[in-house]
Structure formats: C-alpha cells, structure tokens
Amino acid sequence: MPMYAWLKIRQSVPLLILLSTSLLLQASASRETTLRPLVADDIAPTVKFEGLRHYSRTSTQIPLTVLASDDVGISRIELWIDQVLISTNNVVPNLPSVTVNFNWNTIASGKHILQAKVFDAAGNSQTTTLVVLAGFTTQPTPVPNALYVAANGSPGGNGSQANPWDLQTGLTQPSSVTQGKTIYLRGGTYRGKFISNLVGATLRSYPGEWARIDGHHTTTTSTPLGAAVPLAASTVSFNGSVRFTPGNQAYIENELVQINVANSDGSYRVIRGWGGTPPVAHSVGAAVKLYGTGFVVDGSNAIYRDFELFNSNPVRVFVITSGQGGFLRDGDGINVVGDDLKFINLVVHDNLDGFFLTEGAANTEVYGCIIYNNGHVASDRPHGHGLYIQNETGRKTIANVISFNNFALGMKAYGASLGHANGVYFDGVISFNNGSPGYFPGNPTSFPNGINRRYGNLEVGSDDTPSNDISIINSNLYHKPGTEVEIPGIWLGRNPAGGNTNAVIRNNYVVEPSDAITFNYWSNVQVTGNTFYQHEGSYGKIAFLRGTNVGYTWNNNTYFAPAAILTCPTEQKRAPFYAFGSTGSCGGGGALDFTEWKQATGFDANSTFNATRPTGKPIIVRANVYEAGRANVTVFNWDLSSSITVNLATAGLTAGQRFEVRNVQDYFGTPVLSNQTYSAGMTINLPMSGLNVATPIGLAFTPTSTGPEFAAFVIVPLY
C-alpha cells in the first residue's frame, strides 16, 4: 500500500550524525511550520556518487561519497560492491537530502562495480551503478581556475564546474578563456559537428574521465520547409537537444543545407541547395543527417589532448555509378586549418580520414595519437587515410603516432593539383596493416579484390609540385607476408617532373612484401641506419630509385631478402634492388643484387645484406614526452613466439607508478596486462598470439591480427 505522510518543510536545522567508525552522514533536517494535505508518495528518490564517473581511477583510501534526495525523505542507503552488500545506513529521522561517506579501504585493488541503492519511507527505490578502477594512486589534481564543458552543459553556462558550457560554446573562445587556460571535457559522449576557435588554451578530458566526440548525428525536422531557389535562406527547426553550429552542413532528405545562423528560439537559418542539391519542399518529420568534418580546428597556439573522436555512422560501403567515392562518408575526424596547434594522445577512429592537416595549418604537431579504422569502401576503391597531410611553409611534426587498419594509407603527405607536401617530419611513428578493412569478401570495389590486398603505410609527394624537407626517423612500418600492397611501404615523390630535394630516412625498421622504399626523382638524400626486410615470395624491390644519383648518402643499413627471390626466371632477375635504370647480370628490368647495387650506386659500403629471414625479437619501447609513464611498444617477433618479454627501462615509468598495457589493435578492449606497479629493472610478458582486433563500426568484417609476427602495444599509466 502507498505510504502517506505529512510534509514538514521550511525551517532547516543542520545535523551531524556519527553513525559508525566507517560511516559519516551529513544532512539537513526540517522543522514544520505549516501542515500540508496527506498525499501518496509514489516518486522515487535520486542517488549518485559524487566525483566519480564510469571508469574513474581512484583510491580505496578515499571514502565513497553518495548523495541522495527525495521529495519526502530518505530512509535507507546501501552500498554494494561487485553485487555484494557492503554497508547499510538507516537514516533516522527520514531526511529529504543526505550525504553519506562510505569507507571501503578493506576492498582489494582492481576493477569494481559500485552500486548505491537508496530507499524512501514508502519503499520507492533507485540505484546508481559505476565501474571504477580502484586501488590506484590518486588521480592528477585538476589545474586551478580551469573551465568546464559537459555533454549536458548549456550555452547559458559560465564554464564553472557547477555550471559547465556545452562543447560548442566552450570552443567559441568566450572571454573567460584567456591565454594558458585549461578547458576540461567532463566524461561522456558529445554528439554533433564542432568548430573550435580557441587561442592559447588547452582542451582535454578531465582527470580520470574520458570524453568522446561522435561526429554522426541524425534527427528529423520539427517545422516544414517549402521549395526554394538555390542558395536562398530559409528557417527550420529540428527535433532533439543536439545543437547545430553555424558552418555545419546537414542533409534534409537529399538536400544539403548550410547552417547559417542559430536563432535564439532554437531554430536555424539555413542556406538551401548547398553543393548543387535541389532545394525542394520538406514536411515535418523529414530525415536529417549532419554532414562534414566532426571537429574543425581553427584558432592558434592551442592544445587538444586526451579524448576520442569517431563517427558512429554504420554505413561503410557505398555503390556509385560514376566518379570517385572519396567523400561519401560524412566527414573527417579532425580538419585542422589553424596554426601552431598540438594534438596529443587522441584516439581517432572510424571517420572518413582520421586527420586532415591543411596547407594553411602551419607548425602543427600530432603526437602520441592512435588512429585506426578510418575510411570506407566505394565501388571504385577503398578510401580514407589515417593522416592526410598538406604543407607548403613551416613544419608539420608527426611523432609517436600509431596508425593502422585504415581503409587506404596510414599516413599520406600529398598535395593534389598544385598542393604541396613540404616540411613534414615523421619521428617514432608506427604504421601497419593499412588497407586491411577495405578488402573483404563481397565488397563492391572494381579494383582487384581479395582479403590479402593492402595499401601503403607512408607516402610523401605531390602531383604537380616538388616536395622538399622530409624526414622519417626512428619509425616502424609493417605489412604481413603474403599481402599485395598497392603502394610501397615508404613512397617518396610523385611529381614526374622531379625536383624533390632534402630527405632524411634514418633508424627505421621497414617490413614490406613489395617495395620497402621508393624514391622518385630526389636529390640530397640521406638513408642511414635502417633495417629493410622484403618478405618471402615477393617480387618487388627493397629499394627502388628513379632519377639521378645527386647528393645521396646511403650507408650503414641492414637488408633482409630471402634467397628465393634471387633467381633469374625467363632472364628477368628477381633481385631486390633497382637504381636509376642500371642493368644487372640477368638483364632486363634493371634488377640488381646487392653487389650490383653497390657497384651501380656507390652506396652501402658498410651495410649488410642477408638472403634470409630475420631472427630474434627486436622490441622498441618509446616513452611519451607529454605523459609520464605512457609509452609505445613495437615488437617484431621473428621467432613467432607466443609471448615476449619487454624491459621497461625506457618507458618513462617511475618507481611505484601503476600502469596497464593495451593491445593497440583493440585499444578499448580488455588490457593484455592490468594493474601493474613499476619497480626498477622490471620486465613484463606480453602475448603475441590470440590478439583481438577492433571491428570497424558498421562493417561485417574484422581485419586479422598481425600477431604473432608483429604487434604494437601502449603502456598507459593508472591514477
């Protein structure tokens, strides 16, 4: 039966009640001044954990704070951990608002399910549930005087923790965002297309929380639209709470419109027939889909770090009747047009391209980002790169980035038409298995198909302009044996007129089934300290050089190419080198063995060539300069062992620091190693077999793992 009560509200008296040595309750009781009519209590109470969100990292030494409220009064609060009742507090007297601190320092370290259950006197109840990582050191303290954005924030907010902005408001450079300010993204998913104009600020996830920006959003019209002439302005409203931003584009059925003005009443002024689409009439309830880049970054001198950008659009295959299908998926993850910007430790996946760095985005740095599953398949071919880079002046730095399993190339510095690819520096990048999602049974591409086809891992060059000042150092590139790669592992130079100059290729490990490295018409080139391995059964070249030998320094490299390709069938030598058209002993095609290569070029006086497969386990651990204890691990497992041992001396961890290790091919899956504490001289064992791979959103195909021969991991500090 329903419980009835006289409500006694108005005059508040503070109470402090010590319930036990493990439980402290602070509350406000109320003294009645007037009597109200008797009413049925059928409203459930509310409850939440204060200061924690899903997958917060916290310490068991910090009490769990539970906030509960009810229109009549709370009678009982229970704490459950891993579905076991840990503690019960019977609230006497029943209070409308209570705060309870539960000690839980006897709970073991690890991942736990926390549940707070609250009951009112009528028996109505409510439960809140969180998964937390407990027993870790206290998470970093937020910087003082920071500003805040939340998924449920408001344009009318003031950027405080209690009254946060919505994301777009925070990105429009409000007056309180002064030089050096930090804007924290509270945990959760932000849906829509966003444009940043930040200058001098840092945008990052709040410590211990994780923010996700999803560039895919669909809704319907809530007002009709009449037919219009092309580029006319109309007013329309949309259903739902997601705000559109001036500059966004949206499809209303098959008409593309440009959002021009966001009106104060929630409607929008739109420019009709954008992109040549017909501006026809639309009734209430017409389908609407936001279109274009998920996150456009203008402004300058700003830092973006520690959050996720993706597109949840489930459509990954497009059949078109003519032309190319490169822009059918709705937008890149990040389109960078501002200058002097840094993008640090982001996770960017399942967009059109992951990053598009425009020519005007001078002096951009992309560091420590994880980029995968970007692209789609059209009927002409797979499209979508991990990084698409253009640059004319200044410098673009791509460092410690991992780019893999994108539909086309992993990293592409390319200027179409009169575009430029100058001043691009790759340092410590890992690029592997790119092209793998684009070839699967039954896909509609007219190109040669088959699940063993791939695209290149790193390309630099422009169609009509020469490239200058390119550096690739300390990097690791890999394609599996038995794959057919459309583009060489490192491909430098596209312009047939030549003129490319100044390239440094140093201390890289490049493993490819076809051409490992190709130079087209370059001068002033340094290639030193590299390891190149051309897989068994290959018919390409370890090194392929066109043009003339002008200003080349090429020495102290190590080559592997199995003897099986060093025969001369039909007088065409399957030898692993090609140099400026020189002809080898078998004649035809210019194929050279290692001795002929050295004679023709004067290169590699102190280099070694091995007509075998490599052996051993080269392991590269590279610390992250922006987050202490974070590091990338690259493993070439030539012995095909099921597990490997990694020394953590160069990972940047400090004694007592906790960490986990994630398989980058399934970055958000279960870590391969959890809840570790670092000590000097520590080694860890990591699996090389049975590694999971993240399936591209909407695709009924999962690329195969590159293990056990190759894998990449990320050491992630735990707070």
C-alpha positions in Angstrom: 0.0 0.0 0.0 1.2 3.6 -0.6 2.7 5.3 2.4 1.2 8.7 3.5 3.0 11.4 5.4 2.6 15.0 6.5 5.3 17.1 4.8 7.3 19.1 7.2 9.4 21.6 5.3 10.7 25.1 5.6 12.9 25.7 8.6 16.2 23.9 8.2 18.5 22.8 11.0 21.9 21.4 10.3 22.7 18.0 11.8 25.9 16.0 12.1 25.3 12.3 12.9 28.2 9.9 13.5 26.8 6.5 12.5 29.9 4.3 12.9 33.6 4.4 12.6 33.2 3.6 8.9 30.2 5.9 8.0 29.7 9.6 8.3 26.3 11.3 7.4 25.8 15.0 7.0 22.3 16.2 6.3 19.7 18.9 6.7 16.5 18.1 8.7 13.5 20.3 8.6 11.1 21.6 11.2 7.5 22.0 10.3 5.9 25.4 10.3 2.7 24.5 8.4 0.7 21.3 7.7 0.0 20.1 4.2 -2.6 17.7 3.0 -1.9 14.0 3.1 -0.7 12.7 -0.3 0.5 9.4 -1.7 4.3 9.1 -2.1 5.0 7.5 -5.4 8.1 9.4 -6.5 11.4 7.5 -6.5 14.4 9.1 -4.8 17.5 10.1 -6.6 21.1 9.0 -5.9 24.6 9.5 -7.3 28.2 9.0 -6.5 29.9 12.4 -6.0 33.1 13.0 -8.1 33.1 9.7 -9.9 32.1 8.6 -13.4 32.4 5.4 -15.3 35.9 4.1 -15.3 37.2 6.7 -12.9 40.5 5.8 -11.4 40.5 6.3 -7.7 42.0 5.0 -4.4 40.2 2.8 -1.8 41.7 5.2 0.8 39.3 7.9 -0.4 35.8 7.4 1.0 32.9 6.9 -1.4 30.5 9.9 -1.2 26.9 9.2 -2.0 24.3 11.9 -2.5 20.6 11.1 -2.2 17.5 13.1 -2.1 13.7 12.6 -2.0 10.6 14.7 -2.0 9.6 13.3 1.3 12.6 11.7 2.9 15.4 9.1 2.6 15.0 6.1 4.9 17.9 3.8 3.9 21.1 3.9 1.8 23.0 0.7 0.8 26.5 0.4 -0.7 27.1 -2.7 -2.9 30.4 -3.6 -4.4 30.6 -6.3 -7.0 26.9 -7.2 -6.2 27.7 -7.8 -2.5 26.1 -5.7 0.2 28.9 -3.9 2.0 27.1 -1.5 4.3 23.6 -0.2 5.1 22.7 3.2 6.7 19.2 3.6 8.1 18.6 7.3 8.0 16.8 8.4 11.2 15.0 10.7 11.0 14.0 10.5 7.4 15.7 13.4 5.6 15.0 14.9 2.2 18.7 15.3 1.4 21.6 13.3 2.7 25.3 12.9 2.0 27.0 9.7 3.1 30.7 8.9 3.1 31.4 5.1 3.0 34.8 3.9 3.9 36.0 1.0 1.6 39.7 0.6 2.5 39.3 -3.1 3.0 38.4 -3.7 -0.7 41.2 -5.2 -2.8 42.7 -3.2 -5.7 41.2 -3.7 -9.2 38.1 -3.1 -11.3 34.9 -3.0 -9.2 31.2 -2.4 -9.8 29.9 0.1 -7.3 26.2 0.4 -6.6 24.4 2.9 -4.3 20.8 1.9 -3.6 18.5 4.4 -1.9 15.0 3.9 -0.4 12.4 6.3 0.8 9.9 5.5 3.6 7.2 4.4 1.0 9.5 1.7 -0.3 10.4 3.6 -3.6 14.0 2.9 -4.6 16.6 4.0 -7.0 20.1 2.5 -7.9 23.1 4.1 -9.5 25.9 1.9 -10.9 29.5 2.8 -11.7 32.5 0.7 -12.8 35.7 2.1 -11.3 39.4 1.1 -11.2 40.2 1.1 -7.5 43.4 0.9 -5.5 45.4 3.2 -7.8 47.2 6.3 -6.7 45.2 9.5 -6.5 44.4 10.8 -10.0 46.1 14.1 -11.0 44.7 17.2 -9.4 42.8 19.4 -11.9 44.6 22.7 -12.6 43.2 25.6 -10.6 40.9 28.1 -12.2 40.1 25.7 -15.0 36.9 26.0 -17.1 34.5 23.1 -17.8 32.5 21.7 -20.6 30.0 18.8 -20.2 27.8 16.7 -22.5 24.8 18.1 -20.7 26.2 21.6 -20.4 24.5 24.7 -21.6 25.1 27.8 -23.8 23.9 29.7 -20.8 26.6 28.2 -18.5 29.5 30.1 -17.2 32.2 27.4 -17.6 32.3 26.6 -14.0 32.3 23.0 -12.6 28.8 23.5 -11.3 27.5 25.3 -14.4 29.5 24.0 -17.4 29.2 25.1 -21.0 28.1 22.8 -23.8 31.1 21.9 -26.1 30.4 24.4 -28.9 30.1 27.3 -26.5 33.4 26.4 -24.9 35.1 26.2 -28.3 34.0 29.7 -29.4 36.6 31.4 -27.2 34.4 33.0 -24.5 36.0 36.0 -22.8 37.0 33.9 -19.8 39.2 31.7 -22.0 42.3 33.7 -21.6 45.9 32.7 -22.5 47.0 29.5 -20.8 43.5 28.4 -19.6 42.6 24.8 -19.5 39.1 23.7 -20.5 38.2 20.3 -19.1 35.8 18.0 -21.0 33.8 16.0 -18.5 33.4 12.3 -19.3 30.6 11.3 -21.7 29.7 11.4 -25.4 29.4 14.7 -27.3 27.3 14.3 -30.5 27.4 16.7 -33.4 29.8 18.7 -35.6 32.0 21.2 -33.8 34.2 24.1 -34.8 37.0 25.4 -32.5 38.4 28.9 -32.5 40.4 28.5 -29.3 43.6 30.7 -29.0 46.1 29.9 -26.3 44.0 27.3 -24.4 44.2 23.6 -23.7 41.2 21.3 -24.2 41.4 17.9 -22.6 39.5 15.2 -20.7 39.0 15.8 -17.0 41.5 13.7 -15.0 40.2 10.2 -14.5 37.4 10.7 -17.1 37.1 10.1 -20.8 35.4 12.3 -23.3 34.2 11.0 -26.7 33.1 13.2 -29.7 30.8 11.4 -32.1 30.5 13.2 -35.4 27.4 11.3 -36.5 24.0 12.6 -35.7 20.6 12.1 -37.2 17.3 13.7 -36.4 14.1 15.0 -38.1 12.6 18.4 -38.9 10.0 19.8 -36.4 8.9 22.5 -38.9 8.2 22.2 -42.6 10.4 23.7 -45.4 9.0 25.0 -48.7 10.7 24.7 -52.1 13.2 27.5 -52.7 15.6 28.8 -55.3 19.2 27.6 -54.9 21.2 29.5 -52.2 18.1 31.1 -50.8 17.8 31.4 -47.0 15.0 29.6 -45.0 14.3 29.0 -41.4 13.8 25.5 -39.9 13.8 23.7 -36.6 15.0 20.2 -35.7 13.9 17.7 -33.1 16.2 16.7 -30.3 18.7 18.5 -28.0 21.8 18.4 -30.1 22.8 21.9 -31.2 23.9 22.7 -34.7 26.7 25.1 -35.3 26.8 27.9 -38.0 29.1 26.4 -40.6 27.7 22.9 -40.2 26.1 21.2 -43.2 23.2 18.8 -43.0 21.2 16.7 -45.4 17.5 17.2 -45.1 16.4 14.1 -47.1 18.5 14.5 -50.3 19.0 18.3 -50.0 22.2 19.6 -48.5 21.9 22.8 -46.5 24.4 25.1 -44.8 23.6 26.2 -41.3 24.0 30.0 -41.4 22.6 31.3 -38.1 21.5 29.6 -34.9 18.5 31.6 -33.7 17.8 32.3 -30.1 14.4 30.4 -30.2 16.2 27.2 -31.2 15.5 27.4 -35.0 18.1 27.8 -37.7 18.6 30.0 -40.7 19.9 27.7 -43.5 21.2 28.2 -47.0 19.3 26.0 -49.3 20.5 23.7 -52.1 24.1 23.6 -50.9 26.5 21.8 -53.2 24.1 21.9 -56.1 21.4 19.7 -54.5 17.8 20.5 -55.3 16.1 22.8 -52.7 12.7 21.0 -52.6 9.9 21.1 -50.1 10.2 19.0 -46.9 7.4 18.2 -44.5 7.6 17.9 -40.7 9.4 14.7 -39.8 11.8 14.8 -42.7 15.0 12.9 -42.1 18.1 15.0 -41.2 21.7 13.9 -41.1 24.6 16.2 -40.1 27.4 16.0 -42.7 31.0 17.0 -42.8 34.0 17.0 -40.5 33.3 16.1 -36.9 35.8 18.6 -35.4 37.2 21.6 -37.4 40.0 23.3 -35.6 40.8 27.0 -36.4 42.5 29.4 -33.9 46.1 29.1 -32.9 48.5 28.2 -30.1 46.1 25.7 -28.6 46.5 22.1 -27.4 44.0 19.3 -27.8 44.7 16.2 -25.9 43.4 13.0 -24.2 40.0 12.5 -25.8 38.4 10.4 -28.5 37.0 11.4 -31.9 34.9 9.0 -34.0 31.9 8.7 -36.3 29.2 6.1 -35.4 27.7 6.1 -38.9 27.1 2.4 -39.6 27.3 2.8 -43.4 30.8 1.8 -44.6 30.0 0.7 -48.2 28.8 2.9 -51.0 27.9 1.9 -54.5 28.1 4.8 -57.0 27.6 4.8 -60.8 30.4 7.1 -61.8 33.3 9.1 -60.4 35.1 8.6 -57.2 33.6 7.8 -53.8 36.1 9.6 -51.7 33.7 11.9 -49.8 30.7 9.7 -49.3 31.2 9.1 -45.6 30.2 12.1 -43.5 33.4 13.7 -42.6 37.0 13.6 -41.3 37.7 13.2 -37.6 39.7 16.4 -37.4 40.2 19.1 -40.0 43.0 21.4 -39.0 43.0 24.9 -40.5 44.6 27.0 -37.7 48.3 27.2 -37.0 50.7 26.5 -34.1 48.4 23.7 -32.8 49.2 20.5 -30.9 47.1 17.3 -30.9 48.3 14.9 -28.1 47.3 11.4 -27.2 44.0 11.5 -29.0 42.2 8.4 -30.2 40.8 8.9 -33.7 38.8 6.2 -35.5 36.0 5.3 -37.9 35.9 8.6 -39.6 36.5 9.5 -43.3 40.1 10.5 -42.8 41.3 10.5 -39.2 43.2 13.8 -39.5 43.3 16.2 -42.4 46.0 18.8 -41.9 45.5 21.6 -44.4 48.3 23.6 -46.1 47.4 26.6 -44.0 47.8 24.8 -40.7 51.4 25.7 -40.3 53.6 24.3 -37.5 51.1 21.6 -36.4 52.2 18.8 -34.2 50.4 15.5 -33.9 51.9 13.4 -31.1 51.0 10.1 -29.4 47.7 9.7 -31.2 46.2 6.4 -32.0 44.5 6.4 -35.4 42.6 3.4 -37.0 39.6 2.1 -39.0 39.1 5.4 -40.8 37.6 5.2 -44.3 35.0 3.4 -46.3 34.6 1.3 -49.5 33.1 2.8 -52.7 32.5 1.0 -56.0 35.7 2.4 -57.4 38.1 1.5 -54.4 38.7 1.9 -50.7 39.0 5.5 -49.4 40.2 7.1 -46.2 43.6 7.6 -44.7 44.8 7.8 -41.1 46.6 11.1 -41.6 46.1 13.2 -44.7 48.8 16.0 -44.7 49.4 19.0 -46.8 52.1 21.7 -46.1 53.8 24.5 -48.0 55.7 26.5 -45.4 56.6 25.9 -41.8 56.7 22.5 -40.4 54.3 19.7 -39.5 55.6 17.1 -37.0 54.0 13.6 -36.7 55.6 11.9 -33.7 54.9 8.7 -31.7 51.7 8.3 -33.7 50.3 4.8 -34.3 48.2 4.5 -37.5 46.8 1.1 -38.6 43.9 -0.7 -40.3 42.8 2.4 -42.1 40.9 1.7 -45.4 43.6 3.4 -47.5 47.0 4.7 -46.4 48.3 5.0 -42.9 50.0 8.4 -43.4 49.8 10.4 -46.6 51.5 13.8 -47.2 50.1 14.7 -50.5 49.1 17.8 -52.5 46.7 17.3 -55.3 47.0 19.6 -58.3 49.1 22.5 -57.1 49.1 21.4 -53.5 52.3 20.9 -51.5 53.9 18.3 -49.3 56.9 20.1 -47.8 58.4 20.3 -44.3 56.9 17.1 -42.9 58.7 15.3 -40.1 57.8 11.8 -39.0 59.5 10.7 -35.8 58.9 7.4 -34.0 55.7 6.6 -35.9 54.2 3.1 -36.2 52.2 2.5 -39.4 51.0 -1.0 -40.2 48.4 -3.2 -41.9 46.7 -0.2 -43.7 44.2 -1.1 -46.3 43.1 -4.2 -44.5 39.4 -3.2 -43.8 39.0 -2.1 -47.5 39.3 -5.6 -49.0 36.8 -8.2 -47.8 34.6 -10.9 -49.4 31.7 -9.3 -51.3 32.8 -5.7 -51.3 31.8 -3.6 -54.4 35.2 -2.3 -55.4 36.1 -2.8 -59.1 39.8 -2.8 -58.2 41.4 -6.3 -57.8 39.8 -7.7 -54.7 40.8 -10.1 -52.0 41.4 -10.0 -48.3 45.2 -10.1 -48.8 45.4 -6.7 -50.6 46.7 -3.7 -48.7 47.6 0.0 -49.1 50.8 1.7 -48.3 51.9 2.7 -44.8 53.6 6.1 -45.6 53.6 8.3 -48.7 55.0 11.7 -49.4 54.6 13.6 -52.7 52.5 15.9 -54.8 51.2 15.6 -58.4 52.4 18.9 -59.8 54.9 20.4 -57.3 58.1 19.0 -55.9 58.5 18.1 -52.3 61.2 19.5 -50.0 62.5 18.9 -46.5 61.1 15.5 -45.5 62.3 13.4 -42.5 61.3 9.9 -41.5 63.3 8.7 -38.4 63.0 6.1 -35.7 59.8 4.7 -37.2 58.4 1.2 -37.7 56.3 0.1 -40.7 54.9 -3.4 -41.3 52.8 -5.4 -43.7 52.1 -9.1 -43.3 53.7 -11.7 -45.5 51.5 -12.9 -48.4 49.8 -9.5 -48.8 49.7 -7.5 -52.0 50.4 -3.8 -51.4 49.1 -1.1 -53.8 51.8 1.4 -52.8 55.3 0.8 -51.4 55.9 0.9 -47.6 57.7 4.3 -47.9 56.9 6.1 -51.1 58.6 9.4 -51.7 57.9 11.6 -54.7 55.0 11.6 -57.2 55.8 14.6 -59.5 57.2 13.1 -62.7 58.9 16.5 -63.4 61.1 15.8 -60.4 62.8 18.4 -58.3 62.2 16.7 -54.9 65.0 17.5 -52.5 66.3 17.1 -49.0 65.1 13.9 -47.4 66.4 12.1 -44.3 65.5 8.4 -43.7 67.2 7.2 -40.6 67.0 4.4 -38.0 63.7 3.0 -39.3 62.6 -0.7 -39.4 60.6 -1.3 -42.6 59.0 -4.7 -43.3 57.1 -5.0 -46.6 56.1 -7.7 -49.1 56.7 -5.4 -52.1 58.9 -2.3 -52.4 60.1 -1.3 -49.0 61.3 2.2 -50.0 60.9 4.1 -53.3 62.5 7.5 -54.3 61.1 9.1 -57.4 63.4 11.9 -58.7 65.1 13.2 -55.5 68.4 14.9 -54.7 70.2 15.5 -51.4 69.0 12.3 -49.7 70.3 10.6 -46.5 69.4 6.9 -45.9 71.3 5.6 -42.9 70.9 3.1 -40.0 67.8 1.5 -41.4 66.6 -2.1 -41.4 64.7 -3.2 -44.5 63.1 -6.6 -44.8 61.4 -7.7 -48.0 59.1 -10.7 -47.2 59.4 -14.2 -48.7 57.8 -14.7 -52.1 58.0 -11.0 -53.0 58.7 -9.7 -56.5 59.1 -6.1 -55.7 62.3 -4.3 -54.6 63.8 -3.5 -51.2 64.8 -0.1 -52.7 63.6 1.4 -56.0 65.3 4.6 -57.2 64.3 6.8 -60.2 66.1 9.9 -61.3 69.8 10.6 -60.8 72.3 10.0 -58.0 72.8 13.6 -56.9 73.7 14.3 -53.3 72.9 10.8 -51.9 74.3 9.5 -48.7 73.2 5.9 -48.3 75.1 3.6 -45.8 75.1 1.6 -42.6 71.8 -0.1 -43.4 70.8 -3.8 -42.9 68.8 -5.7 -45.6 66.9 -9.0 -45.5 65.6 -10.6 -48.6 65.2 -14.4 -48.8 67.2 -16.2 -51.4 64.1 -17.5 -53.1 63.7 -14.2 -55.0 67.3 -14.1 -56.3 66.8 -16.4 -59.3 66.6 -15.4 -62.9 63.5 -16.9 -64.5 63.0 -16.0 -68.1 66.1 -13.9 -68.0 64.4 -11.5 -65.6 66.3 -11.3 -62.3 64.1 -11.3 -59.2 66.7 -9.2 -57.4 65.8 -6.8 -54.6 67.3 -3.5 -55.8 66.6 -1.0 -58.6 68.9 2.0 -59.1 68.4 4.8 -61.7 67.9 2.3 -64.6 71.1 0.3 -64.1 71.1 -3.2 -65.6 72.1 -6.3 -63.6 73.7 -9.5 -64.7 70.4 -11.2 -65.7 69.5 -8.3 -67.9 66.1 -6.6 -68.4 64.2 -4.5 -66.0 67.2 -3.2 -64.1 67.0 -5.6 -61.2 70.2 -5.7 -59.2 71.5 -8.0 -56.5 73.3 -6.4 -53.5 76.8 -6.5 -55.1 75.5 -4.9 -58.3 73.5 -2.3 -56.3 76.7 -1.2 -54.5 78.6 -1.1 -57.8 76.0 0.9 -59.6 75.4 3.4 -56.8 78.4 3.6 -54.6 76.0 3.1 -51.7 76.1 0.8 -48.6 79.9 0.3 -48.2 79.3 -0.5 -44.6 75.9 -2.1 -44.9 74.9 -5.8 -44.7 72.7 -8.0 -46.8 71.1 -11.2 -45.6 69.4 -13.6 -48.0 67.4 -14.9 -45.1 64.6 -14.1 -42.8 65.5 -12.0 -39.7 65.7 -13.8 -36.4 65.2 -12.7 -32.8 62.8 -10.2 -31.3 63.5 -6.6 -31.9 61.5 -4.6 -29.3 61.3 -0.8 -29.3 59.9 1.0 -26.2 59.5 4.7 -26.8 58.3 6.9 -23.9 55.7 9.6 -24.3 57.1 13.1 -23.6 53.7 14.6 -22.7 52.5 11.9 -20.2 55.0 10.4 -17.7 54.7 6.6 -17.8 52.9 6.3 -21.1 54.9 4.6 -23.9 54.5 2.8 -27.2 55.9 -0.7 -27.7 56.7 -2.1 -31.1 57.5 -5.8 -31.4 59.0 -7.7 -34.4 58.7 -11.3 -33.3 60.7 -13.2 -36.0 60.8 -16.3 -33.9 57.0 -16.4 -33.8 56.9 -16.9 -30.0 53.5 -16.9 -28.4 54.7 -14.3 -25.9 57.6 -11.8 -25.5 59.5 -10.2 -22.6 59.7 -6.4 -22.5 62.2 -4.4 -20.4 60.5 -1.2 -19.2 63.7 0.7 -18.5 63.0 3.3 -21.3 59.2 3.5 -20.8 59.4 6.6 -18.6 57.7 5.0 -15.6 58.7 5.9 -12.0 59.1 3.6 -9.0 55.6 2.8 -7.5 53.7 4.1 -10.6 50.8 1.9 -11.6 50.2 1.0 -15.2 48.4 -1.3 -17.7 49.3 -2.4 -21.2 46.8 -2.3 -24.1 47.0 -4.1 -27.4 46.6 -1.1 -29.8 44.7 -3.2 -32.3 41.9 -3.5 -29.7 42.7 -0.4 -27.7 39.4 -0.1 -25.8 39.2 -3.8 -25.2 40.5 -5.7 -22.1 44.1 -4.7 -21.4 46.6 -7.5 -22.0 48.2 -6.6 -18.7 46.4 -4.9 -15.8 47.1 -3.1 -12.5 50.9 -3.4 -12.5 53.3 -1.5 -10.2 56.6 -0.4 -11.7 59.9 -1.1 -10.0 63.5 -0.5 -11.3 64.6 -3.3 -13.6 61.1 -4.5 -14.2 60.2 -6.7 -17.2 56.8 -7.8 -18.3 55.5 -10.6 -20.5 53.1 -9.7 -23.4 51.1 -12.1 -25.6 51.8 -12.2 -29.3 49.1 -14.8 -30.3 45.4 -14.5 -29.9 45.3 -10.7 -30.0 41.9 -9.2 -30.7 41.2 -6.6 -33.4 38.6 -3.8 -33.3 35.9 -4.3 -35.9 35.2 -1.1 -38.0 31.9 0.4 -37.0 29.1 -0.9 -39.3 31.4 -3.4 -41.2 30.6 -7.1 -41.0 34.4 -7.8 -41.4 37.2 -7.7 -38.9 40.8 -7.5 -40.2 43.0 -10.3 -39.0 45.6 -9.6 -36.3 49.3 -9.0 -37.3 50.4 -11.3 -34.5 52.4 -13.3 -33.7 54.9 -11.8 -36.1 54.2 -8.1 -35.3 52.3 -6.2 -32.7 52.1 -2.8 -31.1 51.2 -2.0 -27.5 50.6 1.1 -25.4 51.7 1.4 -21.8 49.1 3.5 -20.0 49.7 4.9 -16.6 46.9 4.4 -14.0 45.9 7.0 -11.5 
